[in-house]
């Protein structure tokens, strides 16, 4: 009030409007900060005018009073109008600034919501599990993964009864509480049923209560459990087979030794000698079968040392000398003298060579011109400290078709009349343990070639 009085005094007495202009700026700022209304400021100026009108007659009379009253009215009217205009301008500026700030905040918040929704969509749409929201027994949202799982476009699921796609859950969903998990069957569009696991949560969707679920295809999980149980069963069978095989081999060894003793002591007549040889040959077959079974049933452990592969192969051929002669098989051995010593397990390599040679002999049974070729070869690498040793066994026997070639290394698959299909499976295991590779080429009635490739690396001194 004091500043208002001083401002008006300056206008009325000195015709100086500067103090009142400063007062208008002051009171406008106060008005904007304190929040009192425009009418309250106008009433305050009106009150000042009333006080002045009562005070002026005490000091002026006649024309002086009229001039004084006119000056006061003029000063107060100009002040009120000037204040109203100035305040209105400042108020509009403040409102504009507030509006711009509000628009900026709205735009920023809208962008945040858009990004949040985008992240949500990305998470929900890109997960491999099916995700859905349902209300009143129907889907109101489904992601792409659920659509793919059920063989439908995800958009086409919206509005559909979920009981159509999940068997026997009509009663489970409404009664579900948060984090409940249960297994059921899903039904695809082509009526194929498959096991799924569903986890349900109660959520608020679009402002209304709903059920959100995560659906996971558990076909592979069940298959994995089945394979694990099957693996455990095979382990038990393997342990049993190992025990039986050991016991049977011990008995066979005893039988063989005693038959050899009887052969030397007894005088055999007519076909008795041949019958005795048949017994011994069958014992050898059983012994070989048991050795293959034992090797297959236990984990393969090798103890590599440096060996001359050519020497190991020559010894293997010598072991079959009598059989090769009896079967009238012409053997051609071609050993590459440049083959270096190789770090291998000699006993395991005996298994490889014995099986390959024995299989070749079997394949040549019904061939007139029987020929077996065994060779080695060293293939150097660009790195002088590395290379590859090849062992090739070729026969011109019965050969195999494409269907047989794809299965010969599988356990229990055999093309031999009396084989059980473990020999080549064990060969493949041995070669794999040595970091090598075995390949086969064959044509019906033309013969078969097995190629064994073993990696060589120079011994570090």
Buried (B, 14 or more C-beta within 10 A) or exposed (E): EEEBEEBBBBBBEEEEBEBBBEBBEEBBEEBBEEEEEBEEBBEBBEEBBEEBBEEBEEEBEEEEBEEBBEBBEEBBEBBBEBBBEBBEEBBEEEEEEEEEEEEEEEEEEEEEEEEEEEEEEEEBEEBEBBBBBBBEEBBBBBBBBBBBBBEBEBEEBBEBEBBEBBEEBEEBBEEBEEEBEEEBBBBBEEEEEBBBBBBBBEBEBEEEEBBBBBBBBBEEEEEEEEEEEEEEEEEEEBEEBBEBBEEBBEEBEEBBEEBEEEBEEEEEEEEEEEEBEEBBEEBEEBBBBBBBBBBBBEEBEBEBEEBBBBEBBBEBBEBBEEEBEEBEBEBEEEBBEEBBBBBBBBEBBBBBBBBBBBBBBBBBEEBEEBBBBBBBBBEEEEEEEEBBBBBBBBBBBBBBEEEBBEBBBEBEBBBEEEBBBBBBBBBBBBBEBBEBBBEBEBEEEEBBBBBBBBBBBEEEE
